[in-house]
Amino acid sequence: MSTTARNLTPIATAMALAMAGLSSAPVFAEEAQAEKSKIEAITVTATKRSQVIYEVPIAMSAFSGDDLDAQGISDITDVGKFVPNLNITGFSAGHNSSANPFIRGIGLQDHLITTDPGVSVYVDGVYLGRQVGQNWNLANIERIEVLRGPQGTLYGRNSIGGAINIITKQPDQEAVTKVSAETGTRGRIKASMFTNQAVTDELAFNFNMGFNRRGGLGEFTNLPNAEYDVGENQEFHGRVSVKYTPTDDLRLVLTADANDGEGGTRPFTVLIDEMPEGRLYKAGLRNSMVAADPYDNATSSIETATVSNKANGISLTAEYDINADFGTKFIFSKRSSEYKAGLDDDGTAIALDHYPERGEADQTSVELQLTGYLGRADFVTGLYWFNEEGSNRQSSDEASFDGGPTKLELDQETTSRAVFFNLGYDLTDDLRLTGGVRYTEDEKEASTNVFDPVGTISSSKDWDEISWEAAANYTFENGLNWYGTVQTGYQSGQYPARPYFLIGQFFGEGGFDNPNAAAAVRANNAFMASENISAINYETGFKGQLTDDFSMSVAFFNTEYEDLPYQVNVVTDSGFDTNNLIVEQTSRGIEFESTYYVTDRFTLHSSFGFMDVDVEEQNGIKPVAPLTPEWTASISPSYEFELSNNATVNTRFDISYRDSMYGEPSSDPRRMTQIDDRTTVNFDISYAPANTNWDISLYGRNIFDERYDDARLNTGDYILVIKSNDASEFGVRYRATF
């Protein structure tokens, strides 16, 4: 079989089955019309108002918490396997708790405080400024919404690629307790408990807590006393919400959450012999000195063997109905996160390049919304304020570059203010028009010290932007909904993450032989932020429930980005330098999703995405979008059996495909940063006795043990290959509801 044919097989299979469902739907239409619809349309709040998902004029995917639980999906990374043109990786500083979502070629390659994600993540309306160290365990989830394309008017901050909304379950009057326990191969131990209780007619609470442990994939061969294996991790997490409804018009929800995790560094390996002109090779290091098994680690630096993460937050949401037509919503939140991580970049027992690192961030956000109805019109308007202070540290007592001490001190404070307005108007019962505008002001104050003779260099910059969108959607008689959207997005500029070029400038000014060299570097102040990023997206599509058995959505898009920064990592004589390559990028493609009830017991979910990314040439070289597969696809058949004793058996398979991609903004084969395509397969088989409140499941994740790379970085000295922590796992899960 040819390489092309082999790579397209998962896509062809998914599309063939999806199209078969589309062509077969009319055959069952007459019979289905006599029955109640089997498809329950999810109500979403993507536009900050409740709408059926088919009525929202943007490309989006939604997953209910019950569906996630049925699939055995327990973290945000797994969600990324089933959404078209979404790729979620986790490779920041070797950490096991990071989640880096890329939507339509836009994401985050780094994690330091001066970098911002291109895909925003919200939990109950609260934006997460940092995506390292957060609680990604999907417990107590009502639903997850994945919005694709710039979301500049209603979400604004750092949503030029899209937004991910995680909505947790609010307390209500139902008394329910759920417990779950899971054990499996690779040392899996997982347990969680959730309870919802009413104290009075006005007061209710829910609470969940859990523990999740997974064993490692390799050993630290030169650290016999290492606390954890390579890839091992464990985490405690919890969340409590209290809802007080003193009147029918006023609702208050107070939520607090926390997580605490630690483990061994993510698996990685280093290619040295492939870079014979590199510094490591010239220093006598060879591939034979790196661990023979890429999932082992040969470091002798205990400082880089252990990673940890903590996060906690509190939020208050108040909703007040002014009258039958107008309401207000207030969201206040404070969050803190911290982590310890780092990599031994030479991958050997020689302490040449290792960078133990610590980071922390504190954020406060406030949002005030006013919603209302004016005849055939409805609107959402509001004010938003966000402040974040954070830092990263690499101590010269622990970190080393080329065998000598190195340091990194990076601090930044960000303040963002915005005002937004979105209006929808039902021109007819079938035709709806919407439009929105958002004005944003961002201000950043940053400082860095990478070399004590130069000292601390500070800088500040502010940006402002007006984002807008216009959309129309029309509902046909058969329930199919057409939409067309033009939307813009904005992201403030970014400071360099690892500005070791300042050391080169110091010696360029004469170094220690010139007493004014440091003053000259500070006066020049090359520690500057890039210009703001802007995006405009043109999109059209169809979505809806064509029959009682079949629903689908298809989107066609073309998105243009200006002043988009790619993080580029290069080892210079001064250190591991990370700078921004500013590009213009155009992303265009197609996305398809469907759900087809083939029979009352057989259901087929599928998704498909294709994307072509064109990046403007830079000095005669044409970059590529990093970590962006051209093709994505998934297919999930499920079947329910009813046994003679009235017990039920639910079976489900999930097949996910991600095409090959590049780990950096270059497709030059000589740089060896191409990441191979991958197909992962999961299964879940559950047994539920009749008239009981429990079930037991047999699960398998990545059952064919597909090993793949999360990232590949060519630093000019060596090639750093970050391996995925995903490996085959089989186990048993027990769930009960009381």
VOVEXZA-917280 format. One record per residue (C-alpha): x, y, z; residue in three letters. Coordinates in pm, whole numbers, padded with zeros to 5 digits, always signed. Example, Ala and Ser with C-alpha at 12.3 -4.5 7.8 and 13.67 -1.06 7.14 Angstrom:
residues 2
+01230-00450+00780ALA +01367-00106+00714SER 
END
This chain:
residues 738
+00000+00000+00000MET +00135+00345-00089SER +00211+00600+00182THR -00064+00831+00060THR -00323+00555+00056ALA -00222+00436+00400ARG -00245+00789+00546ASN -00588+00853+00396LEU -00741+00524+00509THR -00883+00651+00843PRO -01018+00962+00674ILE -01173+00769+00388ALA -01333+00528+00632THR -01482+00805+00845ALA -01611+00998+00545MET -01752+00689+00375ALA -01948+00591+00684LEU -02064+00947+00743ALA -02176+00989+00383MET -02342+00649+00396ALA -02542+00777+00690GLY -02638+01089+00494LEU -02749+00894+00189SER -02935+00635+00394SER -03123+00884+00612ALA -03420+00927+00376PRO -03478+00551+00373VAL -03564+00565+00741PHE -03727+00907+00735ALA -04088+00786+00698GLU -04053+00540+00983GLU -03864+00789+01198ALA -04127+01057+01163GLN -04372+00832+01342ALA -04138+00806+01637GLU -04007+01055+01883LYS -03673+01201+01779SER -03382+01000+01911LYS -03148+01301+01899ILE -03152+01545+02188GLU -03021+01878+02065ALA -02775+02030+02313ILE -02854+02377+02443THR -02539+02589+02453VAL -02439+02933+02577THR -02170+03005+02319ALA -02326+03345+02244THR -02380+03413+02619LYS -02749+03340+02571ARG -02915+02998+02566SER -02960+02858+02214GLN -02998+02519+02052VAL -02660+02436+01899ILE -02804+02430+01545TYR -02907+02796+01578GLU -02560+02929+01665VAL -02402+03088+01352PRO -02050+02961+01419ILE -01870+02629+01384ALA -01878+02456+01719MET -01882+02115+01885SER -02056+02036+02212ALA -02026+01741+02449PHE -02260+01677+02739SER -02112+01562+03066GLY -02310+01238+03049ASP -02169+01161+02702ASP -01815+01231+02823LEU -01872+00998+03116ASP -02013+00726+02891ALA -01705+00748+02667GLN -01470+00731+02962GLY -01321+01070+02868ILE -01158+01212+03178SER -00939+01500+03061ASP -00940+01782+02807ILE -00670+01620+02590THR -00905+01333+02499ASP -01173+01580+02388VAL -00929+01709+02128GLY -00930+01374+01951LYS -01291+01409+01836PHE -01322+01771+01718VAL -01230+01855+01357PRO -00923+02076+01312ASN -00850+02064+01685LEU -00520+01929+01814ASN -00444+01932+02187ILE -00087+01861+02290THR +00093+01872+02623GLY +00464+01939+02609PHE +00542+02254+02809SER +00876+02220+02987ALA +00830+01847+03016GLY +00520+01899+03228HIS +00243+01642+03256ASN -00036+01887+03348SER -00023+02123+03050SER -00282+02130+02773ALA -00203+02326+02458ASN -00505+02344+02225PRO -00452+02434+01858PHE -00765+02521+01658ILE -00732+02579+01285ARG -00356+02628+01312GLY -00361+02869+01606ILE -00238+02779+01954GLY +00049+02821+02196LEU +00396+02671+02154GLN +00535+02799+02483ASP +00407+02854+02834HIS +00610+03134+02993LEU +00435+03435+03138ILE +00507+03658+02837THR +00328+03422+02598THR -00049+03407+02553ASP -00260+03125+02412PRO -00439+03175+02082GLY -00726+02955+02203VAL -00896+03079+02519SER -01024+02837+02781VAL -01312+02933+03009TYR -01451+02753+03313VAL -01800+02874+03407ASP -01735+03201+03226GLY -01394+03258+03389VAL -01098+03292+03152TYR -00788+03089+03243LEU -00484+03307+03179GLY -00239+03016+03221ARG -00285+02666+03077GLN -00007+02498+03279VAL -00091+02361+03621GLY -00469+02386+03592GLN -00723+02120+03685ASN -00797+01937+03358TRP -00988+01651+03523ASN -01337+01659+03375LEU -01538+01592+03688ALA -01878+01747+03763ASN -01914+01863+03400ILE -02242+01979+03250GLU -02098+02020+02900ARG -01799+02134+02697ILE -01830+02370+02402GLU -01553+02407+02143VAL -01592+02723+01932LEU -01377+02729+01619ARG -01257+03049+01457GLY -01195+03396+01608PRO -01434+03486+01889GLN -01339+03850+01918GLY -01663+04018+02027THR -01813+03804+02302LEU -01494+03639+02430TYR -01230+03883+02316GLY -00917+03800+02508ARG -00682+03558+02330ASN -00947+03384+02123SER -00811+03442+01772ILE -00816+03066+01707GLY -01124+02978+01903GLY -01254+02921+02254ALA -01321+02622+02478ILE -01601+02658+02734ASN -01611+02415+03026ILE -01942+02443+03211ILE -01977+02263+03543THR -02301+02142+03701LYS -02479+02398+03915GLN -02633+02295+04246PRO -03006+02221+04233ASP -03278+02065+04446GLN -03210+01704+04339GLU -03050+01485+04604ALA -02795+01266+04427VAL -02458+01112+04501THR -02232+00948+04245LYS -01915+00750+04304VAL -01667+00613+04055SER -01359+00395+04089ALA -01117+00285+03821GLU -00815+00060+03816THR -00606-00057+03527GLY -00272-00127+03372THR +00012+00122+03391ARG -00065+00165+03760GLY -00395+00342+03704ARG -00584+00423+04023ILE -00868+00667+03998LYS -01154+00751+04231ALA -01407+01031+04246SER -01716+01128+04441MET -01987+01381+04358PHE -02284+01483+04566THR -02560+01736+04516ASN -02786+01823+04808GLN -03053+02078+04892ALA -03024+02239+05235VAL -03344+02445+05205THR -03569+02551+04920ASP -03334+02847+04865GLU -02996+02687+04937LEU -02824+02394+04764ALA -02467+02277+04714PHE -02266+02025+04521ASN -01922+01893+04588PHE -01682+01668+04407ASN -01337+01540+04489MET -01108+01292+04325GLY -00770+01129+04299PHE -00604+01020+03976ASN -00279+00830+03943ARG -00104+00686+03639ARG +00229+00507+03633GLY +00525+00598+03416GLY +00658+00482+03082LEU +01030+00474+03163GLY +01296+00505+03429GLU +01557+00761+03529PHE +01851+00530+03462THR +02106+00745+03647ASN +01880+00851+03935LEU +01804+00538+04139PRO +01648+00753+04413ASN +01411+00943+04180ALA +01073+00984+04348GLU +00876+00918+04029TYR +00926+00735+03702ASP +00932+00913+03367VAL +00575+01009+03277GLY +00428+00910+03613GLU +00181+01150+03769ASN -00077+01177+04043GLN -00321+01450+04134GLU -00585+01539+04393PHE -00864+01770+04281HIS -01186+01909+04421GLY -01460+02163+04363ARG -01747+02291+04577VAL -02036+02511+04463SER -02307+02672+04672VAL -02620+02819+04513LYS -02846+03058+04697TYR -03178+03166+04546THR -03334+03413+04790PRO -03603+03514+04536THR -03724+03392+04200ASP -03531+03678+04038ASP -03193+03650+04213LEU -02946+03361+04191ARG -02602+03351+04355LEU -02343+03078+04294VAL -02016+03068+04490LEU -01758+02817+04366THR -01412+02718+04491ALA -01178+02464+04334ASP -00824+02338+04382ALA -00586+02076+04249ASN -00245+01951+04358ASP -00036+01724+04138GLY +00318+01597+04095GLU +00508+01334+03904GLY +00800+01262+03676GLY +00892+01465+03372THR +00722+01392+03042ARG +00913+01143+02821PRO +01159+01299+02578PHE +01478+01217+02394THR +01756+01415+02224VAL +01914+01367+01881LEU +02278+01476+01885ILE +02455+01283+01607ASP +02213+01429+01352GLU +02361+01775+01427MET +02740+01725+01383PRO +02798+02102+01373GLU +02613+02148+01699GLY +02772+02242+02028ARG +02678+01914+02200LEU +02839+01702+01930TYR +03155+01914+01932LYS +03169+01876+02311ALA +03188+01498+02267GLY +02828+01403+02342LEU +02670+01135+02127ARG +02334+00963+02085ASN +02483+00660+02258SER +02500+00865+02579MET +02127+00933+02569VAL +01897+00662+02709ALA +01862+00381+02455ALA +01488+00364+02520ASP +01339+00707+02433PRO +01097+00663+02724TYR +01384+00631+02971ASP +01587+00932+03083ASN +01964+00938+03137ALA +01983+01266+03328THR +02182+01291+03650SER +02007+01616+03743SER +01750+01546+04015ILE +01619+01903+03975GLU +01464+01821+03637THR +01327+01477+03730ALA +01022+01594+03923THR +00736+01817+03810VAL +00455+01959+04021SER +00154+02182+03979ASN -00099+02355+04200LYS -00396+02577+04123ALA -00688+02716+04315ASN -00963+02962+04250GLY -01282+03115+04375ILE -01563+03270+04173SER -01894+03438+04243LEU -02169+03451+03981THR -02479+03660+04047ALA -02778+03667+03811GLU -03069+03905+03857TYR -03384+03921+03644ASP -03483+04289+03630ILE -03814+04193+03472ASN -03944+03943+03220ALA -03737+04100+02940ASP -03412+04219+03101PHE -03150+04053+03319GLY -02800+04106+03452THR -02511+03876+03524LYS -02200+03947+03732PHE -01893+03718+03740ILE -01603+03778+03979PHE -01306+03545+04005SER -00961+03517+04159LYS -00724+03236+04059ARG -00367+03132+04137SER -00149+02868+03977SER +00209+02753+04017GLU +00429+02482+03876TYR +00777+02334+03890LYS +00913+02165+03579ALA +01208+02176+03341GLY +01415+01962+03108LEU +01770+01832+03091ASP +01809+01933+02727ASP +02128+01737+02655ASP +01955+01416+02771GLY +02275+01269+02915THR +02431+01222+03257ALA +02665+01515+03187ILE +02533+01834+03346ALA +02571+02048+03036LEU +02226+02195+02958ASP +01954+02158+03215HIS +01684+02409+03301TYR +01480+02345+03616PRO +01207+02605+03611GLU +00935+02749+03832ARG +00637+02960+03740GLY +00342+03121+03911GLU +00054+03347+03818ALA -00230+03525+03997ASP -00529+03662+03814GLN -00844+03858+03893THR -01132+03909+03653SER -01467+04085+03662VAL -01743+04074+03401GLU -02080+04247+03404LEU -02345+04155+03148GLN -02685+04298+03061LEU -02916+04088+02846THR -03258+04168+02715GLY -03537+04131+02459TYR -03687+04415+02258LEU -03964+04273+02044GLY -03799+04058+01775ARG -03452+04169+01892ALA -03233+04039+02174ASP -02898+04167+02295PHE -02601+04098+02521VAL -02379+04383+02635THR -02120+04412+02906GLY -01796+04529+03062LEU -01486+04316+03125TYR -01172+04368+03336TRP -00880+04130+03377PHE -00550+04155+03565ASN -00271+03900+03581GLU +00067+03906+03753GLU +00310+03624+03697GLY +00672+03520+03688SER +00912+03249+03575ASN +01242+03163+03738ARG +01547+02956+03650GLN +01805+02988+03925SER +02174+03002+03833SER +02233+02774+04134ASP +02037+02496+03959GLU +02018+02572+03587ALA +02316+02535+03357SER +02399+02618+02996PHE +02711+02473+02835ASP +02819+02355+03179GLY +02804+02701+03333GLY +02534+02867+03541PRO +02247+03038+03366THR +01946+03225+03495LYS +01608+03349+03385LEU +01396+03604+03564GLU +01081+03695+03377LEU +00793+03900+03518ASP +00484+04047+03362GLN +00167+04224+03467GLU -00122+04239+03222THR -00433+04453+03251THR -00715+04420+03001SER -01037+04622+02976ARG -01320+04575+02731ALA -01673+04677+02649VAL -01890+04468+02415PHE -02232+04463+02253PHE -02403+04189+02054ASN -02745+04218+01891LEU -02967+03955+01734GLY -03278+04029+01529TYR -03536+03784+01394ASP -03614+03938+01059LEU -03865+03660+00997THR -03946+03336+01177ASP -03677+03168+00966ASP -03416+03440+00910LEU -03205+03579+01193ARG -02938+03850+01175LEU -02673+03909+01441THR -02390+04154+01484GLY -02146+04255+01752GLY -01863+04487+01841VAL -01600+04489+02117ARG -01347+04752+02216TYR -01043+04624+02406THR -00748+04794+02575GLU -00452+04584+02687ASP -00152+04700+02886GLU +00156+04495+02970LYS +00451+04573+03195GLU +00733+04321+03170ALA +01087+04284+03301SER +01368+04036+03260THR +01711+03955+03397ASN +01910+03687+03218VAL +02259+03817+03301PHE +02350+03998+03624ASP +02610+04231+03465PRO +02329+04372+03246VAL +02073+04371+03525GLY +01698+04398+03500THR +01549+04546+03186ILE +01190+04666+03193SER +00944+04759+02925SER +00578+04845+02888SER +00337+04869+02599LYS -00033+04910+02542ASP -00264+04810+02259TRP -00623+04870+02166ASP -00850+04718+01904GLU -01208+04717+01783ILE -01334+04368+01698SER -01662+04307+01518TRP -01876+04038+01363GLU -02180+04009+01138ALA -02379+03691+01081ALA -02701+03558+00934ALA -02869+03222+00967ASN -03174+03081+00791TYR -03378+02776+00889THR -03526+02570+00605PHE -03852+02376+00629GLU -03668+02047+00682ASN -03489+02190+00988GLY -03154+02245+00817LEU -02993+02572+00922ASN -02767+02777+00695TRP -02535+03042+00838TYR -02282+03291+00710GLY -02042+03478+00937THR -01770+03740+00912VAL -01588+03778+01241GLN -01266+03936+01361THR -01033+03860+01650GLY -00755+04035+01834TYR -00464+03949+02058GLN -00220+04190+02217SER +00149+04163+02131GLY +00396+03949+02321GLN +00738+03996+02477TYR +01020+03749+02404PRO +01000+03447+02633ALA +01375+03378+02675ARG +01565+03695+02578PRO +01920+03563+02601TYR +02007+03781+02301PHE +02066+04053+02560LEU +02386+03871+02664ILE +02507+03874+02304GLY +02437+04247+02287GLN +02640+04301+02604PHE +02949+04137+02455PHE +02879+04309+02124GLY +02924+04637+02309GLU +03266+04527+02438GLY +03159+04314+02732GLY +03360+04344+03050PHE +03625+04548+02868ASP +03374+04831+02829ASN +03239+04972+03158PRO +02949+05125+02965ASN +02841+04804+02789ALA +02554+04729+03027ALA +02429+05085+03008ALA +02434+05066+02628ALA +02226+04746+02630VAL +01974+04897+02868ARG +01956+05218+02664ALA +01898+05018+02344ASN +01634+04806+02526ASN +01568+04540+02263ALA +01332+04366+02509PHE +01026+04481+02318MET +00679+04343+02254ALA +00542+04263+01911SER +00249+04443+01752GLU -00105+04326+01820ASN -00235+04025+01627ILE -00549+04062+01421SER -00764+03804+01245ALA -01065+03808+01014ILE -01266+03497+00939ASN -01511+03436+00655TYR -01727+03132+00716GLU -02041+02964+00592THR -02200+02634+00672GLY -02502+02415+00731PHE -02611+02244+01049LYS -02923+02081+01178GLY -03130+01770+01233GLN -03227+01650+00887LEU -03439+01362+01016THR -03524+01215+01354ASP -03224+00987+01303ASP -02958+01211+01152PHE -02797+01542+01247SER -02495+01703+01090MET -02293+02020+01053SER -02051+02131+00783VAL -01843+02450+00778ALA -01627+02620+00514PHE -01388+02887+00638PHE -01111+03123+00532ASN -00920+03306+00808THR -00652+03570+00758GLU -00403+03661+01033TYR -00167+03959+01051GLU +00136+04002+01282ASP +00101+03647+01411LEU +00401+03541+01627PRO +00555+03196+01596TYR +00787+03104+01883GLN +01129+03006+01747VAL +01386+02836+01973ASN +01755+02871+01885VAL +02063+02795+02092VAL +02312+03081+02068THR +02646+03135+02237ASP +02454+03310+02514SER +02185+03054+02588GLY +01858+02892+02483PHE +01692+03186+02310ASP +01319+03204+02231THR +01208+03480+01998ASN +00902+03566+01792ASN +00886+03517+01416LEU +00611+03754+01296ILE +00415+03620+00999VAL +00100+03666+00796GLU -00106+03348+00773GLN -00417+03235+00586THR -00603+02925+00699SER -00881+02775+00490ARG -01063+02447+00512GLY -01372+02238+00575ILE -01518+02070+00884GLU -01788+01804+00909PHE -01960+01639+01206GLU -02257+01403+01220SER -02462+01181+01447THR -02661+00901+01284TYR -02895+00660+01464TYR -02866+00367+01224VAL -03114+00171+01438THR -03265+00220+01781ASP -02952+00060+01928ARG -02676+00146+01682PHE -02538+00503+01678THR -02259+00645+01467LEU -02073+00969+01547HIS -01815+01101+01303SER -01604+01409+01237SER -01375+01519+00958PHE -01154+01823+00907GLY -00926+01945+00630PHE -00716+02259+00649MET -00471+02430+00416ASP -00246+02688+00584VAL -00052+02937+00375ASP +00217+03148+00544VAL +00382+03445+00374GLU +00750+03401+00286GLU +01010+03532+00530GLN +01344+03627+00369ASN +01287+03377+00089GLY +01183+03098+00327ILE +00822+02984+00351LYS +00726+02890+00709PRO +00451+02646+00806VAL +00206+02653+01093ALA +00351+02437+01372PRO +00160+02153+01537LEU -00117+02178+01278THR -00227+01860+01097PRO -00376+01899+00751GLU -00630+01621+00805TRP -00822+01523+01118THR -01092+01258+01149ALA -01275+01049+01403SER -01549+00789+01404ILE -01731+00649+01708SER -01978+00362+01660PRO -02176+00249+01965SER -02425-00032+02013TYR -02658-00120+02299GLU -02750-00482+02373PHE -03039-00592+02592GLU -02986-00929+02758LEU -03252-01184+02846SER -03243-01075+03211ASN -03316-00715+03098ASN -02963-00605+03176ALA -02800-00378+02917THR -02455-00386+02763VAL -02329-00069+02595ASN -02031-00097+02362THR -01842+00191+02207ARG -01531+00229+01992PHE -01357+00560+01926ASP -01110+00594+01639ILE -00920+00921+01607SER -00677+01025+01335TYR -00436+01319+01324ARG -00226+01378+01012ASP +00147+01445+01015SER +00259+01795+01116MET +00570+01994+01199TYR +00697+02074+01546GLY +00828+02416+01441GLU +00749+02677+01173PRO +00968+02504+00912SER +00898+02214+00674SER +01264+02179+00569ASP +01326+01801+00587PRO +01687+01868+00687ARG +01562+02005+01018ARG +01395+01670+01101MET +01101+01816+01291THR +00819+01638+01106GLN +00582+01457+01342ILE +00429+01138+01199ASP +00056+01087+01165ASP -00122+00880+01426ARG -00438+00676+01475THR -00556+00596+01826THR -00835+00356+01918VAL -01033+00336+02243ASN -01313+00107+02352PHE -01558+00106+02641ASP -01793-00183+02725ILE -02030-00131+03016SER -02272-00370+03187TYR -02575-00240+03381ALA -02810-00488+03555PRO -03180-00417+03533ALA -03336-00206+03809ASN -03005-00122+03974THR -02812+00198+04029ASN -02468+00081+03924TRP -02271-00032+03620ASP -01929-00176+03555ILE -01714-00112+03248SER -01417-00264+03076LEU -01214+00002+02897TYR -00916+00025+02670GLY -00735+00345+02575ARG -00496+00364+02283ASN -00539-00012+02263ILE -00283-00063+01986PHE -00022+00132+02184ASP +00031+00399+01921GLU +00342+00589+02033ARG +00385+00934+01887TYR +00567+01264+01932ASP +00401+01566+02089ASP +00669+01805+01962ALA +01004+01818+01784ARG +01227+02125+01819LEU +01548+02185+01623ASN +01755+02430+01827THR +02048+02437+01585GLY +02252+02242+01841ASP +02036+01934+01883TYR +01684+01807+01815ILE +01457+01783+02115LEU +01187+01517+02072VAL +00901+01542+02323ILE +00718+01211+02338LYS +00350+01177+02414SER +00259+01040+02755ASN -00025+00851+02583ASP +00018+00472+02585ALA -00205+00168+02589SER -00409+00115+02901GLU -00674-00142+02995PHE -00884-00147+03306GLY -01214-00170+03489VAL -01438+00116+03601ARG -01724+00099+03853TYR -01993+00366+03885ARG -02290+00395+04117ALA -02561+00655+04175THR -02754+00697+04498PHE 
END
